Amino acid sequence: MKKLIVTFALLALPAALKPATAETPAPTPFKPGERLRYEVVWPSGLSLGEAEFVANTEQGGWKFGFSLAASLPNFEIKDQYTSETDFNLCSKTFHKQFRHGSKQTDETVTFDQDAHRAQRTTAAGGGESSFDVPPCGRDGLAFLYFLRQDLARGRISPPDDINFGGQYMITVTYAESRPIMVAGAPREADRILVDILGEKAQHSFEIFFSKDEARTPLAVNVPFELGTFSLRLVE
């Protein structure tokens, strides 16, 4: 905000220059209580289910959630992810629970940011393992919100290691800006390409982020063998 009195500006300057810490909130484009709902769409345009992102603050940081429920012929998908971070969006815990047909997973990753280590615990006696993480290690859900923060600041997040149960290298690339249809109306969006590389897996997809202040994800397109599946924002 433009200052009307120079003295006020000088008094405010030290506070403005004070860096954010893990205990103090940094400005973010998303706000506590944000809830984004999406339709899960088959390549033919048929709706398969719904998904939702939720962001809230809690003591000492953020809590993010993502849920997805979709049904294909003889195949049900039900995902639930929860990420707890400090105010710098460095992960504290990441809980991953899903059912894809007959395959089920329920595991929690706990981050020790001071030691740059994390521990993964699998439910029902599935065992434990520990591994190194980079400074300010992030899980995949926390990284999405970190990317929105960077885009709001006019920059692209650099390549980084993220955790999604296992460790992956993630690279994001700006592709283009163009309008896309959202709820029957055109919205200006930045198309961002995402590449994720792990020891045994590689994934590529695209996210369209609105040019609004919140840098809202408008659509996510993920290619599979059967075609490209989409999450489309419902407004």
Secondary structure in CASP SS format (residue, H / E / C, confidence):
PFRMAT SS
TARGET T0000
AUTHOR 0000-0000-0000
METHOD secondary structure of the structure
MODEL  1
M C 1.00
K C 1.00
K C 1.00
L C 1.00
I C 1.00
V H 1.00
T H 1.00
F H 1.00
A H 1.00
L H 1.00
L H 1.00
A H 1.00
L H 1.00
P H 1.00
A H 1.00
A H 1.00
L H 1.00
K C 1.00
P C 1.00
A C 1.00
T C 1.00
A C 1.00
E C 1.00
T C 1.00
P C 1.00
A C 1.00
P C 1.00
T C 1.00
P C 1.00
F C 1.00
K C 1.00
P C 1.00
G C 1.00
E E 1.00
R E 1.00
L E 1.00
R E 1.00
Y E 1.00
E E 1.00
V E 1.00
V E 1.00
W C 1.00
P C 1.00
S C 1.00
G C 1.00
L C 1.00
S E 1.00
L E 1.00
G E 1.00
E E 1.00
A E 1.00
E E 1.00
F E 1.00
V E 1.00
A E 1.00
N E 1.00
T E 1.00
E E 1.00
Q C 1.00
G C 1.00
G E 1.00
W E 1.00
K E 1.00
F E 1.00
G E 1.00
F E 1.00
S E 1.00
L E 1.00
A E 1.00
A E 1.00
S E 1.00
L E 1.00
P C 1.00
N C 1.00
F E 1.00
E E 1.00
I E 1.00
K E 1.00
D E 1.00
Q E 1.00
Y E 1.00
T E 1.00
S E 1.00
E E 1.00
T E 1.00
D C 1.00
F C 1.00
N C 1.00
L C 1.00
C C 1.00
S E 1.00
K E 1.00
T E 1.00
F E 1.00
H E 1.00
K E 1.00
Q E 1.00
F E 1.00
R E 1.00
H E 1.00
G C 1.00
S C 1.00
K E 1.00
Q E 1.00
T E 1.00
D E 1.00
E E 1.00
T E 1.00
V E 1.00
T E 1.00
F E 1.00
D E 1.00
Q C 1.00
D C 1.00
A C 1.00
H C 1.00
R E 1.00
A E 1.00
Q E 1.00
R E 1.00
T E 1.00
T E 1.00
A C 1.00
A C 1.00
G C 1.00
G C 1.00
G E 1.00
E E 1.00
S E 1.00
S E 1.00
F E 1.00
D E 1.00
V C 1.00
P C 1.00
P C 1.00
C C 1.00
G C 1.00
R E 1.00
D E 1.00
G H 1.00
L H 1.00
A H 1.00
F H 1.00
L H 1.00
Y H 1.00
F H 1.00
L H 1.00
R H 1.00
Q H 1.00
D H 1.00
L H 1.00
A H 1.00
R C 1.00
G C 1.00
R C 1.00
I C 1.00
S C 1.00
P C 1.00
P C 1.00
D E 1.00
D E 1.00
I E 1.00
N E 1.00
F C 1.00
G C 1.00
G C 1.00
Q E 1.00
Y E 1.00
M E 1.00
I E 1.00
T E 1.00
V E 1.00
T E 1.00
Y E 1.00
A E 1.00
E E 1.00
S E 1.00
R E 1.00
P E 1.00
I E 1.00
M E 1.00
V E 1.00
A C 1.00
G C 1.00
A E 1.00
P E 1.00
R E 1.00
E E 1.00
A E 1.00
D E 1.00
R E 1.00
I E 1.00
L E 1.00
V E 1.00
D E 1.00
I E 1.00
L E 1.00
G C 1.00
E C 1.00
K C 1.00
A C 1.00
Q E 1.00
H E 1.00
S E 1.00
F E 1.00
E E 1.00
I E 1.00
F E 1.00
F E 1.00
S E 1.00
K C 1.00
D C 1.00
E C 1.00
A C 1.00
R C 1.00
T C 1.00
P E 1.00
L E 1.00
A E 1.00
V E 1.00
N E 1.00
V E 1.00
P E 1.00
F E 1.00
E C 1.00
L C 1.00
G E 1.00
T E 1.00
F E 1.00
S E 1.00
L E 1.00
R E 1.00
L E 1.00
V C 1.00
E C 1.00
END
